[in-house]
Amino acid sequence: MHLSALDKYTKLSVAQQKELQQEIEKEVSKLLNGDKNVKVENLLSRFDNINETEEMSSLRKEVGRLGEESNELFGVRNDGYFNLKHDFIGLGWLKRQLEKTINGDKTETEEQLSMIINYESAGEGGYYDNLGTFNSAPNVVFGYPYDHGQPYVSKMLSEENRPSQRSMHFTQNEDQGVTLHYQDLDPEALYKVRFTFVRPWFQERYRMRMNQKSQSIYADDILLADEVELPLQMSDFFTFDIPPSVTKDGELIIRLDRADDVARGDRVSVEQWRNSGGWGTIVSEVWLLKK
């Protein structure tokens, strides 16, 4: 009974967050269509008004009562009761995306707002890969889902990331980093590539070995970005133009490369690093977009 009441509270909380997300997306769609009555500041204020419904409040009290009873009878209770506030769907990302549009230029603002309602869309002639376990990433040819290595703890990645931002592919001490291969590209088109990057926080007993913070990005053999530092726990987007000469043959290979001082040294040290969840390259999402 205790767990069932707790599960129902969580289900209602998720539904409440999804409802707010849908409301925001609907208003953003109006804004993009020229509705001047929609103000980003007003949309942001809605995040401050997420309160328990009467049913949720009643369930929370029931969970507390049943927990006390279970503890008295059996010495067991679910400690989820003491930690009920969670961002289950990535509302934090939605709020941050809206905040970015304030005082931004028109082109950037339109792109940021469009991502809110068409997040996975890469547009006509574009490609989107959602890296991670059981996700759709048809263009990935090297790398594998990140399983965190160390025992998973909530602080590793922020709840305010979207679910797709919290899953990823990675490589460890391999010479080849995560790689994507695109084919049937338009030889006359200009392209850009957008990444979602985030790096996990490590517990103290693992952190001593974890010096990796950055990675480089190549388009075929051309360096797009050297030693890009990945944000800790909270994801962000990184966008780079693809040199036209690279896509003239209708194909493109995007490859990540680990830093020079990562996963190198004696065999024992590298194995300890690997077994502690070390990553050499890591990426959550990739869009290849026509400009």
C-alpha positions as CSV (number, residue, x, y, z in Angstrom):
1,M,0.0,0.0,0.0
2,H,2.9,2.3,0.8
3,L,4.7,1.7,-2.5
4,S,1.4,1.9,-4.5
5,A,0.5,5.3,-3.0
6,L,4.1,6.5,-3.7
7,D,3.9,5.3,-7.3
8,K,0.6,7.0,-7.9
9,Y,2.0,10.3,-6.5
10,T,4.9,10.0,-8.9
11,K,2.6,9.2,-11.8
12,L,0.6,12.3,-11.1
13,S,3.7,14.4,-10.9
14,V,4.9,13.2,-14.3
15,A,1.5,13.9,-15.8
16,Q,1.6,17.4,-14.3
17,Q,5.0,18.1,-15.8
18,K,4.0,16.8,-19.2
19,E,0.9,19.0,-19.2
20,L,3.0,22.1,-18.5
21,Q,5.4,21.0,-21.3
22,Q,2.5,20.7,-23.8
23,E,1.1,24.0,-22.8
24,I,4.5,25.7,-23.3
25,E,5.0,24.0,-26.7
26,K,1.6,25.2,-27.8
27,E,2.3,28.8,-26.8
28,V,5.7,28.7,-28.5
29,S,4.1,27.4,-31.7
30,K,1.8,30.5,-31.6
31,L,4.8,32.8,-31.0
32,L,6.6,31.4,-34.0
33,N,3.5,32.0,-36.1
34,G,3.6,35.7,-35.2
35,D,1.3,35.9,-32.2
36,K,2.5,39.0,-30.4
37,N,0.4,38.3,-27.3
38,V,2.7,35.4,-26.3
39,K,5.6,36.7,-24.2
40,V,8.5,34.5,-23.2
41,E,8.6,36.1,-19.8
42,N,5.1,35.0,-19.1
43,L,5.9,31.4,-20.2
44,L,8.9,31.4,-17.8
45,S,6.7,32.4,-14.9
46,R,4.7,29.2,-15.3
47,F,7.6,27.1,-14.1
48,D,7.3,28.8,-10.7
49,N,3.7,27.8,-10.3
50,I,4.0,24.0,-10.3
51,N,2.3,23.0,-7.0
52,E,0.8,19.8,-5.6
53,T,-2.8,19.2,-6.6
54,E,-5.2,18.3,-3.8
55,E,-5.0,14.6,-4.8
56,M,-1.2,14.7,-4.7
57,S,-1.3,16.3,-1.3
58,S,-3.6,13.7,0.0
59,L,-1.4,10.9,-1.4
60,R,1.7,12.4,0.1
61,K,0.1,12.3,3.6
62,E,-1.1,8.8,3.0
63,V,2.5,7.7,2.0
64,G,3.8,9.3,5.2
65,R,1.2,7.5,7.4
66,L,1.7,4.1,5.7
67,G,5.5,4.5,5.9
68,E,5.4,5.1,9.6
69,E,3.1,2.1,10.0
70,S,5.4,-0.1,7.9
71,N,8.4,1.0,9.8
72,E,6.8,0.2,13.2
73,L,5.5,-3.2,12.0
74,F,8.4,-4.4,9.9
75,G,11.3,-1.9,10.2
76,V,11.0,-1.2,6.5
77,R,9.8,1.9,4.6
78,N,10.4,3.4,1.2
79,D,12.6,6.5,1.6
80,G,11.3,7.9,-1.7
81,Y,8.8,9.7,0.6
82,F,11.6,12.0,1.7
83,N,12.6,13.0,-1.8
84,L,9.5,13.6,-3.9
85,K,10.6,16.6,-5.9
86,H,12.1,15.5,-9.2
87,D,12.3,16.8,-12.8
88,F,11.2,13.6,-14.6
89,I,11.0,14.9,-18.2
90,G,13.6,17.7,-18.5
91,L,11.6,20.8,-17.7
92,G,14.8,22.4,-16.7
93,W,16.1,22.2,-20.3
94,L,12.8,23.7,-21.5
95,K,13.2,26.6,-19.1
96,R,16.8,27.2,-20.1
97,Q,15.9,27.1,-23.8
98,L,13.4,29.9,-23.2
99,E,15.8,31.9,-21.2
100,K,18.3,31.8,-24.0
101,T,15.8,33.6,-26.3
102,I,15.7,36.7,-24.1
103,N,17.8,39.4,-25.6
104,G,19.0,37.0,-28.4
105,D,19.2,37.9,-32.0
106,K,16.2,37.0,-34.3
107,T,17.8,34.1,-36.1
108,E,19.1,32.4,-33.0
109,T,15.8,33.0,-31.2
110,E,13.8,31.4,-33.9
111,E,16.1,28.4,-34.0
112,Q,16.0,28.0,-30.2
113,L,12.2,28.2,-30.1
114,S,11.9,25.8,-33.0
115,M,13.8,23.2,-31.1
116,I,11.2,23.3,-28.3
117,I,8.4,22.1,-30.6
118,N,10.5,20.1,-33.2
119,Y,13.4,18.9,-31.1
120,E,14.4,15.9,-33.1
121,S,13.8,17.4,-36.5
122,A,16.9,17.9,-38.6
123,G,14.9,19.5,-41.4
124,E,14.8,18.5,-45.1
125,G,17.9,16.6,-46.1
126,G,19.2,16.5,-42.5
127,Y,19.9,13.7,-40.1
128,Y,19.3,13.2,-36.3
129,D,21.0,10.5,-34.2
130,N,19.9,9.9,-30.6
131,L,22.8,8.0,-29.1
132,G,22.3,5.7,-26.1
133,T,20.8,2.3,-25.3
134,F,18.0,1.2,-27.7
135,N,17.8,4.7,-29.3
136,S,17.7,5.4,-33.0
137,A,21.2,6.3,-34.2
138,P,21.4,4.9,-37.8
139,N,24.5,6.8,-38.7
140,V,26.7,5.7,-35.8
141,V,29.4,3.2,-37.0
142,F,31.7,3.2,-33.9
143,G,31.0,3.6,-30.2
144,Y,28.6,1.9,-27.7
145,P,26.1,3.0,-25.1
146,Y,27.5,4.5,-21.9
147,D,26.6,2.4,-18.9
148,H,28.1,4.8,-16.4
149,G,30.7,2.2,-15.2
150,Q,30.5,3.3,-11.5
151,P,27.4,2.5,-9.5
152,Y,24.8,5.0,-10.8
153,V,24.0,7.9,-8.6
154,S,21.6,10.8,-9.2
155,K,24.2,13.5,-9.2
156,M,26.1,12.1,-12.2
157,L,23.9,13.9,-14.6
158,S,21.3,16.7,-13.9
159,E,17.7,15.8,-14.0
160,E,17.1,19.0,-15.9
161,N,18.5,17.4,-19.0
162,R,16.0,15.9,-21.5
163,P,16.0,12.1,-21.4
164,S,17.8,12.0,-24.8
165,Q,20.5,14.3,-23.4
166,R,21.1,11.9,-20.5
167,S,21.8,8.9,-22.7
168,M,24.9,8.7,-24.8
169,H,27.5,6.7,-26.8
170,F,31.2,6.6,-25.7
171,T,34.5,5.0,-26.3
172,Q,37.3,4.4,-23.8
173,N,41.0,3.9,-24.6
174,E,40.4,3.0,-28.3
175,D,42.3,5.0,-30.9
176,Q,39.0,5.6,-32.7
177,G,36.4,7.7,-31.0
178,V,32.7,7.7,-31.5
179,T,32.1,7.9,-35.3
180,L,29.2,8.7,-37.6
181,H,29.1,8.0,-41.3
182,Y,26.7,9.9,-43.5
183,Q,25.9,8.9,-47.1
184,D,23.8,10.2,-50.0
185,L,24.5,13.9,-49.1
186,D,23.8,16.7,-51.5
187,P,27.2,17.6,-53.0
188,E,26.1,21.2,-53.7
189,A,24.7,21.8,-50.2
190,L,26.3,23.5,-47.2
191,Y,26.0,21.6,-43.9
192,K,26.6,22.2,-40.2
193,V,26.7,19.7,-37.4
194,R,25.2,20.2,-33.9
195,F,26.2,18.0,-30.9
196,T,24.7,17.6,-27.5
197,F,27.6,17.2,-25.1
198,V,27.6,16.6,-21.3
199,R,30.1,14.8,-19.0
200,P,29.1,12.9,-15.9
201,W,30.1,13.8,-12.3
202,F,32.2,11.0,-10.6
203,Q,32.2,10.0,-7.0
204,E,35.3,10.8,-5.0
205,R,36.7,7.3,-5.1
206,Y,36.6,7.3,-8.9
207,R,37.3,10.9,-9.6
208,M,41.0,10.6,-8.8
209,R,41.5,8.8,-12.1
210,M,39.2,10.9,-14.2
211,N,41.2,13.6,-15.9
212,Q,39.0,13.7,-19.1
213,K,37.1,16.9,-19.7
214,S,37.5,17.6,-23.5
215,Q,37.6,16.0,-26.9
216,S,38.3,17.1,-30.5
217,I,36.0,16.9,-33.5
218,Y,36.9,15.9,-37.1
219,A,35.0,16.0,-40.3
220,D,36.8,13.4,-42.4
221,D,40.4,14.4,-41.7
222,I,39.7,18.1,-41.1
223,L,39.8,19.3,-37.6
224,L,36.6,21.2,-36.8
225,A,37.3,21.9,-33.1
226,D,40.3,21.2,-30.9
227,E,39.9,20.1,-27.3
228,V,36.2,21.2,-26.8
229,E,35.5,21.2,-23.1
230,L,32.3,19.3,-22.2
231,P,29.9,20.8,-19.7
232,L,29.7,19.0,-16.4
233,Q,26.3,17.4,-15.6
234,M,24.2,19.9,-17.5
235,S,24.2,19.4,-21.3
236,D,24.6,22.1,-23.9
237,F,24.7,22.3,-27.7
238,F,27.8,22.8,-29.9
239,T,27.5,23.7,-33.6
240,F,30.2,23.7,-36.3
241,D,30.2,24.4,-40.0
242,I,31.2,21.6,-42.3
243,P,33.8,22.6,-44.9
244,P,32.1,22.3,-48.3
245,S,35.0,20.3,-49.7
246,V,34.3,17.5,-47.3
247,T,30.8,16.7,-48.6
248,K,31.6,17.1,-52.3
249,D,31.6,13.3,-52.7
250,G,28.2,12.9,-51.1
251,E,29.7,11.3,-47.9
252,L,30.9,12.6,-44.5
253,I,32.6,11.0,-41.5
254,I,32.3,12.8,-38.2
255,R,34.7,11.5,-35.7
256,L,35.5,12.4,-32.1
257,D,39.1,12.1,-30.7
258,R,40.1,11.8,-27.1
259,A,42.5,14.2,-25.5
260,D,46.2,13.4,-25.6
261,D,46.5,12.8,-21.8
262,V,43.4,10.5,-21.5
263,A,43.7,6.7,-21.1
264,R,47.3,6.5,-21.8
265,G,50.0,4.9,-19.7
266,D,50.7,1.5,-18.1
267,R,48.2,-1.3,-18.7
268,V,47.1,-1.5,-15.0
269,S,46.3,2.2,-14.7
270,V,44.3,2.2,-17.9
271,E,42.4,-0.9,-16.9
272,Q,41.5,0.7,-13.5
273,W,40.4,3.8,-15.4
274,R,38.2,1.7,-17.7
275,N,36.6,-0.3,-14.9
276,S,35.8,2.9,-13.1
277,G,33.7,4.2,-16.0
278,G,36.3,6.3,-17.8
279,W,35.4,7.8,-21.1
280,G,37.7,8.9,-23.9
281,T,35.0,10.3,-26.2
282,I,31.3,10.8,-25.4
283,V,28.3,12.3,-27.1
284,S,24.5,12.3,-26.5
285,E,22.9,13.6,-29.8
286,V,24.1,14.6,-33.3
287,W,22.2,16.6,-35.9
288,L,23.6,17.0,-39.4
289,L,21.7,20.1,-40.8
290,K,21.5,21.7,-44.2
291,K,22.3,25.4,-44.0
